């Protein structure tokens, strides 16, 4: 059976025994009681997401019939959101990505049990040439920070065939992310080809993605990620 500890303050006890006085709920302060008993106060971590940096980009060089699509988690959902997952659909003919939804997840930047449960989903790329089978890739739900993507491309025809998400965990000191020891989700699709790593710089996180695709066949011709600094202050 768990032990229930009283959190009644001295002021509350005096109020109980004082004639004609009612106990006010504001007299109950567990934090004050814990400090009075010598218990250590919890230390909140303090993080901030900084400004936009250089956006890593893959570009096939094709320029004809292009349309631009994007997901910008910080702009569309809030300053504490990062791009943590992708719902990927392959093309209906041939080996290519025909549709993607972005999963933007909120991070509590003052709590070491990140991220929060709040999230948003944007159906940002719909080529019109997609299959109906969903392939979802997501980074782990605790203490994982998105830092880039690995693309599998066909350099000969100039299009994207596959994708995974790169992420980093906190260092053992807890005041930085281990950018130099990246981890990866599974590939969204099973297609092989030439791999291209788009990675944010050290201590940066991925907050969005933008692509240009060929409207005549659905092929992604250019893809870039948005990176911002993640600072422990």
Order of alpha helices (4+ residues) and beta strands (2+ residues): alpha-alpha-beta-beta-beta-alpha-beta-beta-beta-beta-beta-beta-beta-beta-beta-beta
